[in-house]
Amino acid sequence: MSSVRLSKTLKSASFKLTAAYVGLFALSVGVLALVTYLSVTGELSREFQGRIEAETKVLEADYNSGGVKQLLQVISERQRGHFAEGLDYALFDAKGRRLFGLMPPVTCTKGWHILTGPPDGDEAPGQMEKLRVLAKPLPNGNCLLVGDDWGKVENFGSLILKTFGWVFLLSLTMAIGGGVFLSSEFLKRIEAINNTAEAIIEGDIKRRIPRRDAPDDLDRLAATLNRMLDRTTSLMESLKHLSNDIAHDLRTPLGRLRGLLDTARNEDRSSVEYRLLIDQGVEELDNILETFSAILRIAQIENGNRRAGFQRFSLSQLAVEVSETFAPALEDDGRFLRQDIDADLWIWGDPELLSLSLANLLENANLHTPVNAEITVSLKNASGGVQLCVSDNGQGVPEAERMRIFQRFYRLEASRTTSGNGLGLAIVAAVAELHAAKLFAASNAPGLRIGMTFFPAI
């Protein structure tokens, strides 16, 4: 690992987090070692003292019943037979003369003393045995000493501390090594995300964050970021196509307007003819303004701000009202409007936008059906939702083109000569998306069925 990469690894958030956990682990091990040491050595000390105190009471009873002679006999037998788990004994008279044992003399005050005695075979060569003895003054000035190797207890405590020390060092080494390794791997993946972001900033909008076969939190984050990038790319492509479509669709009316203005400027006309040219120019400008108004309306709907107008309302009543409003105009154009609307169907949505959508569907059916065509507005419960549909018995739309008619400015070749700006169904699609409704266009055999299904029904 290079020094630069090591420096980045040590400064990474993952390594700092690992270091914090290692510090917490070290503190935990230290507390555990201290508690274990105190608990074990404390229990061993209590056992050590209890055994010696019990032995001392027994020997004191022997002395009281049989004097020095019997006590010497008992401790001699215990010493030879290694009774009482090999305790050490010593007996001194009132003048301090040794009557039994090898322990050095002590001031015969009742209590515990630490002595250094000859080795008992467990110590290293040249090392003296560390004894902890209980001094018991006896009648007639005699002094009884009973003890054992205290170094065994201390050595066991040291062994506990050494064991914990080695475990701690091994764990610390593994934790630091693992922290460096994991931080390095984490840093690689973060660098992959950064490199992808830099590539996208430089213009490679098709670049995506690499993912691993085994999903984890970073992989799920990468998947989310990739979906965001896909959506952003899609919106950019859509914006690019929209700009091209606007330029293409406005070229014709602007060209006609320019022609009208050139005619008015270059040719002498009567006042009536000038007024006719002005009226035609105003009509072209109205069409252009209507196009921009539709584009702004779609943008407002797609922005999602219109959700503030959502409420629970009767879609049945709305469908009836819009149908009755459009029926006279459709009949004047030679079409027949039929209603197949179930009563009392309610949804949660924006009544104004859905009225606009239904109006656009009726206008689309009116524009693209022949005279004497029949147009039907239907509202039914369908597949767990409420389905609003406008159908006709006109020439229909080829299957390959049915979902493309919802794109902005998209128009079939057969309908290029009809009026309109190609944005009516795009508004319908935007309203459907705002309401999380399923948009559909299907054959009516003959004609076209087009509409949306709202979930869930209320």
TORKOL-4160 file (C-alpha; in steps of 0.2 Angstrom, whole numbers, padded with zeros to 4 digits, m for minus):
458
<pt num="1" X="0000" Y="0000" Z="0000"/>
<pt num="2" X="0007" Y="0017" Z="m0005"/>
<pt num="3" X="0010" Y="0030" Z="0008"/>
<pt num="4" X="m0003" Y="0041" Z="0000"/>
<pt num="5" X="m0016" Y="0028" Z="0000"/>
<pt num="6" X="m0011" Y="0023" Z="0018"/>
<pt num="7" X="m0013" Y="0041" Z="0023"/>
<pt num="8" X="m0030" Y="0042" Z="0015"/>
<pt num="9" X="m0035" Y="0026" Z="0023"/>
<pt num="10" X="m0030" Y="0032" Z="0041"/>
<pt num="11" X="m0040" Y="0048" Z="0038"/>
<pt num="12" X="m0055" Y="0039" Z="0032"/>
<pt num="13" X="m0071" Y="0039" Z="0042"/>
<pt num="14" X="m0072" Y="0020" Z="0042"/>
<pt num="15" X="m0054" Y="0019" Z="0050"/>
<pt num="16" X="m0058" Y="0032" Z="0063"/>
<pt num="17" X="m0074" Y="0022" Z="0067"/>
<pt num="18" X="m0064" Y="0006" Z="0068"/>
<pt num="19" X="m0051" Y="0015" Z="0079"/>
<pt num="20" X="m0065" Y="0021" Z="0091"/>
<pt num="21" X="m0072" Y="0003" Z="0092"/>
<pt num="22" X="m0054" Y="m0003" Z="0095"/>
<pt num="23" X="m0052" Y="0009" Z="0109"/>
<pt num="24" X="m0069" Y="0004" Z="0116"/>
<pt num="25" X="m0064" Y="m0014" Z="0115"/>
<pt num="26" X="m0047" Y="m0011" Z="0124"/>
<pt num="27" X="m0056" Y="m0002" Z="0138"/>
<pt num="28" X="m0068" Y="m0017" Z="0139"/>
<pt num="29" X="m0054" Y="m0029" Z="0139"/>
<pt num="30" X="m0045" Y="m0019" Z="0153"/>
<pt num="31" X="m0061" Y="m0018" Z="0164"/>
<pt num="32" X="m0064" Y="m0037" Z="0161"/>
<pt num="33" X="m0046" Y="m0041" Z="0165"/>
<pt num="34" X="m0047" Y="m0031" Z="0181"/>
<pt num="35" X="m0063" Y="m0038" Z="0187"/>
<pt num="36" X="m0057" Y="m0056" Z="0183"/>
<pt num="37" X="m0041" Y="m0053" Z="0192"/>
<pt num="38" X="m0049" Y="m0046" Z="0208"/>
<pt num="39" X="m0063" Y="m0060" Z="0208"/>
<pt num="40" X="m0051" Y="m0074" Z="0205"/>
<pt num="41" X="m0037" Y="m0069" Z="0217"/>
<pt num="42" X="m0050" Y="m0063" Z="0230"/>
<pt num="43" X="m0058" Y="m0080" Z="0230"/>
<pt num="44" X="m0041" Y="m0089" Z="0230"/>
<pt num="45" X="m0036" Y="m0078" Z="0245"/>
<pt num="46" X="m0052" Y="m0082" Z="0254"/>
<pt num="47" X="m0050" Y="m0101" Z="0251"/>
<pt num="48" X="m0031" Y="m0099" Z="0256"/>
<pt num="49" X="m0035" Y="m0091" Z="0273"/>
<pt num="50" X="m0050" Y="m0102" Z="0277"/>
<pt num="51" X="m0040" Y="m0117" Z="0275"/>
<pt num="52" X="m0026" Y="m0111" Z="0286"/>
<pt num="53" X="m0038" Y="m0104" Z="0299"/>
<pt num="54" X="m0047" Y="m0121" Z="0300"/>
<pt num="55" X="m0030" Y="m0130" Z="0302"/>
<pt num="56" X="m0025" Y="m0118" Z="0315"/>
<pt num="57" X="m0040" Y="m0121" Z="0326"/>
<pt num="58" X="m0038" Y="m0140" Z="0324"/>
<pt num="59" X="m0020" Y="m0139" Z="0330"/>
<pt num="60" X="m0025" Y="m0127" Z="0344"/>
<pt num="61" X="m0037" Y="m0140" Z="0350"/>
<pt num="62" X="m0024" Y="m0153" Z="0350"/>
<pt num="63" X="m0012" Y="m0142" Z="0360"/>
<pt num="64" X="m0026" Y="m0139" Z="0373"/>
<pt num="65" X="m0029" Y="m0157" Z="0375"/>
<pt num="66" X="m0012" Y="m0164" Z="0375"/>
<pt num="67" X="0001" Y="m0150" Z="0377"/>
<pt num="68" X="0016" Y="m0147" Z="0367"/>
<pt num="69" X="0020" Y="m0166" Z="0365"/>
<pt num="70" X="0004" Y="m0170" Z="0357"/>
<pt num="71" X="0005" Y="m0155" Z="0345"/>
<pt num="72" X="0022" Y="m0159" Z="0340"/>
<pt num="73" X="0017" Y="m0177" Z="0336"/>
<pt num="74" X="0002" Y="m0171" Z="0326"/>
<pt num="75" X="0011" Y="m0158" Z="0315"/>
<pt num="76" X="0025" Y="m0170" Z="0313"/>
<pt num="77" X="0013" Y="m0183" Z="0306"/>
<pt num="78" X="0005" Y="m0170" Z="0295"/>
<pt num="79" X="0022" Y="m0164" Z="0288"/>
<pt num="80" X="0028" Y="m0182" Z="0284"/>
<pt num="81" X="0011" Y="m0187" Z="0277"/>
<pt num="82" X="0008" Y="m0171" Z="0267"/>
<pt num="83" X="m0009" Y="m0169" Z="0276"/>
<pt num="84" X="m0019" Y="m0153" Z="0274"/>
<pt num="85" X="m0013" Y="m0151" Z="0256"/>
<pt num="86" X="0005" Y="m0148" Z="0261"/>
<pt num="87" X="0004" Y="m0134" Z="0273"/>
<pt num="88" X="0020" Y="m0128" Z="0282"/>
<pt num="89" X="0021" Y="m0128" Z="0301"/>
<pt num="90" X="0033" Y="m0121" Z="0314"/>
<pt num="91" X="0032" Y="m0121" Z="0333"/>
<pt num="92" X="0042" Y="m0110" Z="0345"/>
<pt num="93" X="0043" Y="m0110" Z="0364"/>
<pt num="94" X="0042" Y="m0095" Z="0375"/>
<pt num="95" X="0060" Y="m0091" Z="0373"/>
<pt num="96" X="0059" Y="m0091" Z="0354"/>
<pt num="97" X="0068" Y="m0107" Z="0352"/>
<pt num="98" X="0062" Y="m0118" Z="0337"/>
<pt num="99" X="0053" Y="m0133" Z="0342"/>
<pt num="100" X="0048" Y="m0138" Z="0325"/>
<pt num="101" X="0049" Y="m0132" Z="0307"/>
<pt num="102" X="0060" Y="m0122" Z="0296"/>
<pt num="103" X="0051" Y="m0106" Z="0296"/>
<pt num="104" X="0061" Y="m0090" Z="0302"/>
<pt num="105" X="0055" Y="m0084" Z="0319"/>
<pt num="106" X="0042" Y="m0069" Z="0319"/>
<pt num="107" X="0035" Y="m0059" Z="0333"/>
<pt num="108" X="0021" Y="m0070" Z="0340"/>
<pt num="109" X="0007" Y="m0058" Z="0337"/>
<pt num="110" X="m0010" Y="m0065" Z="0332"/>
<pt num="111" X="m0013" Y="m0062" Z="0313"/>
<pt num="112" X="m0005" Y="m0064" Z="0296"/>
<pt num="113" X="0013" Y="m0062" Z="0291"/>
<pt num="114" X="0023" Y="m0063" Z="0275"/>
<pt num="115" X="0039" Y="m0074" Z="0277"/>
<pt num="116" X="0053" Y="m0080" Z="0265"/>
<pt num="117" X="0057" Y="m0098" Z="0268"/>
<pt num="118" X="0067" Y="m0111" Z="0259"/>
<pt num="119" X="0060" Y="m0117" Z="0242"/>
<pt num="120" X="0048" Y="m0132" Z="0242"/>
<pt num="121" X="0052" Y="m0138" Z="0224"/>
<pt num="122" X="0040" Y="m0127" Z="0214"/>
<pt num="123" X="0052" Y="m0112" Z="0214"/>
<pt num="124" X="0065" Y="m0109" Z="0202"/>
<pt num="125" X="0083" Y="m0113" Z="0207"/>
<pt num="126" X="0089" Y="m0100" Z="0219"/>
<pt num="127" X="0072" Y="m0093" Z="0222"/>
<pt num="128" X="0065" Y="m0093" Z="0240"/>
<pt num="129" X="0047" Y="m0098" Z="0244"/>
<pt num="130" X="0036" Y="m0083" Z="0249"/>
<pt num="131" X="0025" Y="m0089" Z="0263"/>
<pt num="132" X="0010" Y="m0081" Z="0271"/>
<pt num="133" X="0008" Y="m0088" Z="0288"/>
<pt num="134" X="m0005" Y="m0086" Z="0302"/>
<pt num="135" X="0003" Y="m0084" Z="0320"/>
<pt num="136" X="m0006" Y="m0091" Z="0334"/>
<pt num="137" X="0000" Y="m0088" Z="0352"/>
<pt num="138" X="m0003" Y="m0103" Z="0363"/>
<pt num="139" X="m0003" Y="m0104" Z="0382"/>
<pt num="140" X="0013" Y="m0105" Z="0391"/>
<pt num="141" X="0021" Y="m0092" Z="0379"/>
<pt num="142" X="0022" Y="m0105" Z="0364"/>
<pt num="143" X="0019" Y="m0099" Z="0346"/>
<pt num="144" X="0011" Y="m0109" Z="0332"/>
<pt num="145" X="0014" Y="m0104" Z="0314"/>
<pt num="146" X="0004" Y="m0112" Z="0300"/>
<pt num="147" X="0006" Y="m0106" Z="0282"/>
<pt num="148" X="0007" Y="m0110" Z="0264"/>
<pt num="149" X="0016" Y="m0104" Z="0248"/>
<pt num="150" X="0008" Y="m0087" Z="0244"/>
<pt num="151" X="0017" Y="m0086" Z="0228"/>
<pt num="152" X="0005" Y="m0098" Z="0220"/>
<pt num="153" X="m0009" Y="m0086" Z="0222"/>
<pt num="154" X="0001" Y="m0072" Z="0216"/>
<pt num="155" X="0008" Y="m0082" Z="0201"/>
<pt num="156" X="m0010" Y="m0087" Z="0196"/>
<pt num="157" X="m0015" Y="m0068" Z="0197"/>
<pt num="158" X="0000" Y="m0064" Z="0186"/>
<pt num="159" X="m0005" Y="m0078" Z="0174"/>
<pt num="160" X="m0022" Y="m0070" Z="0172"/>
<pt num="161" X="m0015" Y="m0053" Z="0168"/>
<pt num="162" X="m0003" Y="m0060" Z="0156"/>
<pt num="163" X="m0016" Y="m0070" Z="0147"/>
<pt num="164" X="m0027" Y="m0055" Z="0145"/>
<pt num="165" X="m0012" Y="m0045" Z="0140"/>
<pt num="166" X="m0008" Y="m0057" Z="0126"/>
<pt num="167" X="m0027" Y="m0059" Z="0121"/>
<pt num="168" X="m0028" Y="m0040" Z="0121"/>
<pt num="169" X="m0012" Y="m0038" Z="0110"/>
<pt num="170" X="m0017" Y="m0051" Z="0098"/>
<pt num="171" X="m0035" Y="m0044" Z="0097"/>
<pt num="172" X="m0028" Y="m0026" Z="0095"/>
<pt num="173" X="m0016" Y="m0032" Z="0081"/>
<pt num="174" X="m0030" Y="m0041" Z="0072"/>
<pt num="175" X="m0042" Y="m0026" Z="0074"/>
<pt num="176" X="m0030" Y="m0013" Z="0068"/>
<pt num="177" X="m0025" Y="m0024" Z="0053"/>
<pt num="178" X="m0044" Y="m0028" Z="0049"/>
<pt num="179" X="m0048" Y="m0009" Z="0051"/>
<pt num="180" X="m0034" Y="m0005" Z="0039"/>
<pt num="181" X="m0040" Y="m0018" Z="0027"/>
<pt num="182" X="m0059" Y="m0014" Z="0028"/>
<pt num="183" X="m0055" Y="0005" Z="0027"/>
<pt num="184" X="m0045" Y="0002" Z="0012"/>
<pt num="185" X="m0059" Y="m0008" Z="0003"/>
<pt num="186" X="m0072" Y="0004" Z="0009"/>
<pt num="187" X="m0061" Y="0018" Z="0002"/>
<pt num="188" X="m0059" Y="0009" Z="m0015"/>
<pt num="189" X="m0078" Y="0009" Z="m0016"/>
<pt num="190" X="m0080" Y="0027" Z="m0011"/>
<pt num="191" X="m0067" Y="0032" Z="m0024"/>
<pt num="192" X="m0077" Y="0022" Z="m0037"/>
<pt num="193" X="m0092" Y="0033" Z="m0033"/>
<pt num="194" X="m0081" Y="0049" Z="m0034"/>
<pt num="195" X="m0074" Y="0044" Z="m0050"/>
<pt num="196" X="m0091" Y="0040" Z="m0057"/>
<pt num="197" X="m0097" Y="0057" Z="m0051"/>
<pt num="198" X="m0082" Y="0066" Z="m0059"/>
<pt num="199" X="m0084" Y="0057" Z="m0075"/>
<pt num="200" X="m0102" Y="0062" Z="m0076"/>
<pt num="201" X="m0097" Y="0080" Z="m0072"/>
<pt num="202" X="m0085" Y="0080" Z="m0087"/>
<pt num="203" X="m0099" Y="0075" Z="m0098"/>
<pt num="204" X="m0100" Y="0056" Z="m0098"/>
<pt num="205" X="m0118" Y="0055" Z="m0093"/>
<pt num="206" X="m0119" Y="0036" Z="m0097"/>
<pt num="207" X="m0106" Y="0032" Z="m0084"/>
<pt num="208" X="m0113" Y="0022" Z="m0069"/>
<pt num="209" X="m0107" Y="0016" Z="m0052"/>
<pt num="210" X="m0100" Y="m0002" Z="m0052"/>
<pt num="211" X="m0109" Y="m0014" Z="m0042"/>
<pt num="212" X="m0104" Y="m0031" Z="m0033"/>
<pt num="213" X="m0113" Y="m0047" Z="m0034"/>
<pt num="214" X="m0115" Y="m0048" Z="m0015"/>
<pt num="215" X="m0127" Y="m0033" Z="m0011"/>
<pt num="216" X="m0123" Y="m0023" Z="0005"/>
<pt num="217" X="m0127" Y="m0005" Z="0011"/>
<pt num="218" X="m0115" Y="0003" Z="m0001"/>
<pt num="219" X="m0121" Y="m0008" Z="m0016"/>
<pt num="220" X="m0139" Y="m0003" Z="m0012"/>
<pt num="221" X="m0133" Y="0015" Z="m0011"/>
<pt num="222" X="m0125" Y="0013" Z="m0028"/>
<pt num="223" X="m0141" Y="0005" Z="m0035"/>
<pt num="224" X="m0151" Y="0020" Z="m0029"/>
<pt num="225" X="m0138" Y="0033" Z="m0036"/>
<pt num="226" X="m0138" Y="0023" Z="m0053"/>
<pt num="227" X="m0157" Y="0024" Z="m0053"/>
<pt num="228" X="m0156" Y="0043" Z="m0049"/>
<pt num="229" X="m0143" Y="0045" Z="m0063"/>
<pt num="230" X="m0155" Y="0035" Z="m0075"/>
<pt num="231" X="m0169" Y="0046" Z="m0071"/>
<pt num="232" X="m0159" Y="0062" Z="m0073"/>
<pt num="233" X="m0152" Y="0056" Z="m0090"/>
<pt num="234" X="m0170" Y="0052" Z="m0095"/>
<pt num="235" X="m0176" Y="0069" Z="m0090"/>
<pt num="236" X="m0161" Y="0077" Z="m0099"/>
<pt num="237" X="m0165" Y="0067" Z="m0115"/>
<pt num="238" X="m0183" Y="0072" Z="m0113"/>
<pt num="239" X="m0179" Y="0090" Z="m0111"/>
<pt num="240" X="m0168" Y="0089" Z="m0127"/>
<pt num="241" X="m0181" Y="0081" Z="m0137"/>
<pt num="242" X="m0194" Y="0093" Z="m0130"/>
<pt num="243" X="m0183" Y="0108" Z="m0136"/>
<pt num="244" X="m0181" Y="0100" Z="m0153"/>
<pt num="245" X="m0200" Y="0097" Z="m0154"/>
<pt num="246" X="m0204" Y="0114" Z="m0149"/>
<pt num="247" X="m0192" Y="0121" Z="m0162"/>
<pt num="248" X="m0200" Y="0110" Z="m0175"/>
<pt num="249" X="m0218" Y="0113" Z="m0171"/>
<pt num="250" X="m0216" Y="0131" Z="m0169"/>
<pt num="251" X="m0207" Y="0133" Z="m0185"/>
<pt num="252" X="m0223" Y="0131" Z="m0196"/>
<pt num="253" X="m0234" Y="0143" Z="m0187"/>
<pt num="254" X="m0220" Y="0156" Z="m0185"/>
<pt num="255" X="m0216" Y="0154" Z="m0204"/>
<pt num="256" X="m0234" Y="0157" Z="m0208"/>
<pt num="257" X="m0235" Y="0172" Z="m0197"/>
<pt num="258" X="m0219" Y="0178" Z="m0206"/>
<pt num="259" X="m0227" Y="0176" Z="m0223"/>
<pt num="260" X="m0242" Y="0185" Z="m0218"/>
<pt num="261" X="m0232" Y="0200" Z="m0211"/>
<pt num="262" X="m0221" Y="0200" Z="m0227"/>
<pt num="263" X="m0237" Y="0200" Z="m0238"/>
<pt num="264" X="m0244" Y="0215" Z="m0228"/>
<pt num="265" X="m0227" Y="0224" Z="m0229"/>
<pt num="266" X="m0224" Y="0221" Z="m0247"/>
<pt num="267" X="m0241" Y="0222" Z="m0256"/>
<pt num="268" X="m0254" Y="0235" Z="m0256"/>
<pt num="269" X="m0270" Y="0229" Z="m0249"/>
<pt num="270" X="m0287" Y="0237" Z="m0245"/>
<pt num="271" X="m0291" Y="0240" Z="m0227"/>
<pt num="272" X="m0302" Y="0224" Z="m0227"/>
<pt num="273" X="m0288" Y="0214" Z="m0234"/>
<pt num="274" X="m0276" Y="0221" Z="m0221"/>
<pt num="275" X="m0289" Y="0217" Z="m0207"/>
<pt num="276" X="m0290" Y="0199" Z="m0214"/>
<pt num="277" X="m0271" Y="0197" Z="m0213"/>
<pt num="278" X="m0271" Y="0204" Z="m0196"/>
<pt num="279" X="m0284" Y="0192" Z="m0190"/>
<pt num="280" X="m0274" Y="0177" Z="m0198"/>
<pt num="281" X="m0259" Y="0183" Z="m0189"/>
<pt num="282" X="m0268" Y="0184" Z="m0172"/>
<pt num="283" X="m0274" Y="0167" Z="m0175"/>
<pt num="284" X="m0257" Y="0160" Z="m0178"/>
<pt num="285" X="m0251" Y="0169" Z="m0162"/>
<pt num="286" X="m0265" Y="0162" Z="m0152"/>
<pt num="287" X="m0260" Y="0145" Z="m0158"/>
<pt num="288" X="m0242" Y="0148" Z="m0152"/>
<pt num="289" X="m0247" Y="0155" Z="m0136"/>
<pt num="290" X="m0259" Y="0140" Z="m0133"/>
<pt num="291" X="m0244" Y="0129" Z="m0136"/>
<pt num="292" X="m0233" Y="0138" Z="m0123"/>
<pt num="293" X="m0248" Y="0138" Z="m0111"/>
<pt num="294" X="m0250" Y="0119" Z="m0113"/>
<pt num="295" X="m0231" Y="0116" Z="m0110"/>
<pt num="296" X="m0232" Y="0127" Z="m0094"/>
<pt num="297" X="m0247" Y="0117" Z="m0088"/>
<pt num="298" X="m0238" Y="0101" Z="m0091"/>
<pt num="299" X="m0223" Y="0107" Z="m0081"/>
<pt num="300" X="m0234" Y="0113" Z="m0067"/>
<pt num="301" X="m0242" Y="0096" Z="m0066"/>
<pt num="302" X="m0226" Y="0086" Z="m0067"/>
<pt num="303" X="m0219" Y="0097" Z="m0053"/>
<pt num="304" X="m0231" Y="0089" Z="m0041"/>
<pt num="305" X="m0236" Y="0106" Z="m0033"/>
<pt num="306" X="m0254" Y="0103" Z="m0039"/>
<pt num="307" X="m0256" Y="0089" Z="m0025"/>
<pt num="308" X="m0261" Y="0103" Z="m0014"/>
<pt num="309" X="m0278" Y="0103" Z="m0023"/>
<pt num="310" X="m0282" Y="0085" Z="m0019"/>
<pt num="311" X="m0298" Y="0080" Z="m0011"/>
<pt num="312" X="m0311" Y="0067" Z="m0010"/>
<pt num="313" X="m0324" Y="0069" Z="m0024"/>
<pt num="314" X="m0337" Y="0060" Z="m0034"/>
<pt num="315" X="m0328" Y="0056" Z="m0051"/>
<pt num="316" X="m0346" Y="0050" Z="m0057"/>
<pt num="317" X="m0353" Y="0068" Z="m0055"/>
<pt num="318" X="m0338" Y="0075" Z="m0063"/>
<pt num="319" X="m0339" Y="0064" Z="m0078"/>
<pt num="320" X="m0357" Y="0067" Z="m0081"/>
<pt num="321" X="m0355" Y="0086" Z="m0080"/>
<pt num="322" X="m0340" Y="0086" Z="m0092"/>
<pt num="323" X="m0349" Y="0075" Z="m0104"/>
<pt num="324" X="m0365" Y="0086" Z="m0104"/>
<pt num="325" X="m0354" Y="0101" Z="m0107"/>
<pt num="326" X="m0346" Y="0094" Z="m0122"/>
<pt num="327" X="m0361" Y="0085" Z="m0129"/>
<pt num="328" X="m0368" Y="0100" Z="m0139"/>
<pt num="329" X="m0352" Y="0104" Z="m0147"/>
<pt num="330" X="m0349" Y="0086" Z="m0152"/>
<pt num="331" X="m0366" Y="0085" Z="m0160"/>
<pt num="332" X="m0363" Y="0101" Z="m0169"/>
<pt num="333" X="m0348" Y="0093" Z="m0177"/>
<pt num="334" X="m0358" Y="0078" Z="m0182"/>
<pt num="335" X="m0352" Y="0066" Z="m0168"/>
<pt num="336" X="m0364" Y="0057" Z="m0155"/>
<pt num="337" X="m0359" Y="0056" Z="m0137"/>
<pt num="338" X="m0365" Y="0042" Z="m0126"/>
<pt num="339" X="m0363" Y="0040" Z="m0107"/>
<pt num="340" X="m0360" Y="0024" Z="m0098"/>
<pt num="341" X="m0356" Y="0031" Z="m0081"/>
<pt num="342" X="m0359" Y="0021" Z="m0064"/>
<pt num="343" X="m0365" Y="0032" Z="m0050"/>
<pt num="344" X="m0357" Y="0035" Z="m0034"/>
<pt num="345" X="m0339" Y="0032" Z="m0038"/>
<pt num="346" X="m0327" Y="0042" Z="m0028"/>
<pt num="347" X="m0308" Y="0045" Z="m0028"/>
<pt num="348" X="m0295" Y="0056" Z="m0021"/>
<pt num="349" X="m0288" Y="0068" Z="m0033"/>
<pt num="350" X="m0289" Y="0086" Z="m0041"/>
<pt num="351" X="m0306" Y="0088" Z="m0049"/>
<pt num="352" X="m0300" Y="0103" Z="m0060"/>
<pt num="353" X="m0285" Y="0093" Z="m0068"/>
<pt num="354" X="m0296" Y="0078" Z="m0071"/>
<pt num="355" X="m0310" Y="0089" Z="m0079"/>
<pt num="356" X="m0296" Y="0095" Z="m0090"/>
<pt num="357" X="m0290" Y="0077" Z="m0094"/>
<pt num="358" X="m0307" Y="0071" Z="m0099"/>
<pt num="359" X="m0310" Y="0087" Z="m0109"/>
<pt num="360" X="m0294" Y="0083" Z="m0119"/>
<pt num="361" X="m0299" Y="0065" Z="m0122"/>
<pt num="362" X="m0315" Y="0071" Z="m0129"/>
<pt num="363" X="m0307" Y="0084" Z="m0140"/>
<pt num="364" X="m0294" Y="0071" Z="m0146"/>
<pt num="365" X="m0309" Y="0059" Z="m0150"/>
<pt num="366" X="m0318" Y="0073" Z="m0159"/>
<pt num="367" X="m0303" Y="0078" Z="m0169"/>
<pt num="368" X="m0298" Y="0060" Z="m0175"/>
<pt num="369" X="m0315" Y="0052" Z="m0179"/>
<pt num="370" X="m0325" Y="0054" Z="m0194"/>
<pt num="371" X="m0343" Y="0062" Z="m0195"/>
<pt num="372" X="m0356" Y="0052" Z="m0188"/>
<pt num="373" X="m0344" Y="0043" Z="m0176"/>
<pt num="374" X="m0350" Y="0038" Z="m0159"/>
<pt num="375" X="m0340" Y="0043" Z="m0144"/>
<pt num="376" X="m0343" Y="0035" Z="m0127"/>
<pt num="377" X="m0338" Y="0041" Z="m0109"/>
<pt num="378" X="m0337" Y="0026" Z="m0097"/>
<pt num="379" X="m0334" Y="0025" Z="m0079"/>
<pt num="380" X="m0333" Y="0008" Z="m0070"/>
<pt num="381" X="m0326" Y="m0002" Z="m0056"/>
<pt num="382" X="m0312" Y="m0012" Z="m0064"/>
<pt num="383" X="m0298" Y="m0023" Z="m0056"/>
<pt num="384" X="m0299" Y="m0015" Z="m0039"/>
<pt num="385" X="m0299" Y="0003" Z="m0046"/>
<pt num="386" X="m0310" Y="0016" Z="m0055"/>
<pt num="387" X="m0308" Y="0016" Z="m0073"/>
<pt num="388" X="m0312" Y="0032" Z="m0083"/>
<pt num="389" X="m0312" Y="0029" Z="m0102"/>
<pt num="390" X="m0316" Y="0038" Z="m0118"/>
<pt num="391" X="m0319" Y="0026" Z="m0133"/>
<pt num="392" X="m0324" Y="0029" Z="m0151"/>
<pt num="393" X="m0328" Y="0019" Z="m0167"/>
<pt num="394" X="m0316" Y="0028" Z="m0178"/>
<pt num="395" X="m0301" Y="0022" Z="m0187"/>
<pt num="396" X="m0291" Y="0019" Z="m0171"/>
<pt num="397" X="m0272" Y="0019" Z="m0169"/>
<pt num="398" X="m0259" Y="0005" Z="m0174"/>
<pt num="399" X="m0254" Y="m0005" Z="m0159"/>
<pt num="400" X="m0236" Y="0000" Z="m0161"/>
<pt num="401" X="m0241" Y="0019" Z="m0159"/>
<pt num="402" X="m0253" Y="0018" Z="m0145"/>
<pt num="403" X="m0242" Y="0023" Z="m0130"/>
<pt num="404" X="m0232" Y="0035" Z="m0141"/>
<pt num="405" X="m0247" Y="0046" Z="m0143"/>
<pt num="406" X="m0245" Y="0052" Z="m0125"/>
<pt num="407" X="m0228" Y="0060" Z="m0129"/>
<pt num="408" X="m0227" Y="0078" Z="m0131"/>
<pt num="409" X="m0230" Y="0085" Z="m0149"/>
<pt num="410" X="m0231" Y="0067" Z="m0156"/>
<pt num="411" X="m0244" Y="0065" Z="m0169"/>
<pt num="412" X="m0248" Y="0051" Z="m0181"/>
<pt num="413" X="m0244" Y="0054" Z="m0200"/>
<pt num="414" X="m0263" Y="0053" Z="m0204"/>
<pt num="415" X="m0267" Y="0067" Z="m0192"/>
<pt num="416" X="m0254" Y="0079" Z="m0197"/>
<pt num="417" X="m0267" Y="0089" Z="m0207"/>
<pt num="418" X="m0279" Y="0091" Z="m0192"/>
<pt num="419" X="m0278" Y="0105" Z="m0179"/>
<pt num="420" X="m0270" Y="0104" Z="m0163"/>
<pt num="421" X="m0253" Y="0105" Z="m0155"/>
<pt num="422" X="m0250" Y="0087" Z="m0150"/>
<pt num="423" X="m0250" Y="0091" Z="m0131"/>
<pt num="424" X="m0268" Y="0086" Z="m0126"/>
<pt num="425" X="m0264" Y="0068" Z="m0123"/>
<pt num="426" X="m0247" Y="0073" Z="m0115"/>
<pt num="427" X="m0257" Y="0083" Z="m0102"/>
<pt num="428" X="m0268" Y="0068" Z="m0099"/>
<pt num="429" X="m0252" Y="0057" Z="m0096"/>
<pt num="430" X="m0245" Y="0070" Z="m0084"/>
<pt num="431" X="m0261" Y="0071" Z="m0074"/>
<pt num="432" X="m0262" Y="0052" Z="m0073"/>
<pt num="433" X="m0244" Y="0051" Z="m0066"/>
<pt num="434" X="m0248" Y="0064" Z="m0053"/>
<pt num="435" X="m0263" Y="0053" Z="m0048"/>
<pt num="436" X="m0253" Y="0037" Z="m0049"/>
<pt num="437" X="m0266" Y="0031" Z="m0061"/>
<pt num="438" X="m0263" Y="0018" Z="m0074"/>
<pt num="439" X="m0264" Y="0025" Z="m0092"/>
<pt num="440" X="m0270" Y="0014" Z="m0106"/>
<pt num="441" X="m0274" Y="0015" Z="m0124"/>
<pt num="442" X="m0281" Y="0000" Z="m0133"/>
<pt num="443" X="m0291" Y="m0006" Z="m0148"/>
<pt num="444" X="m0310" Y="m0003" Z="m0147"/>
<pt num="445" X="m0313" Y="m0014" Z="m0163"/>
<pt num="446" X="m0315" Y="m0003" Z="m0172"/>
<pt num="447" X="m0308" Y="0013" Z="m0165"/>
<pt num="448" X="m0298" Y="0017" Z="m0149"/>
<pt num="449" X="m0301" Y="0015" Z="m0130"/>
<pt num="450" X="m0291" Y="0027" Z="m0120"/>
<pt num="451" X="m0291" Y="0032" Z="m0102"/>
<pt num="452" X="m0284" Y="0029" Z="m0085"/>
<pt num="453" X="m0287" Y="0018" Z="m0069"/>
<pt num="454" X="m0286" Y="0025" Z="m0052"/>
<pt num="455" X="m0281" Y="0015" Z="m0037"/>
<pt num="456" X="m0287" Y="0012" Z="m0024"/>
<pt num="457" X="m0306" Y="0016" Z="m0026"/>
<pt num="458" X="m0314" Y="0026" Z="m0012"/>
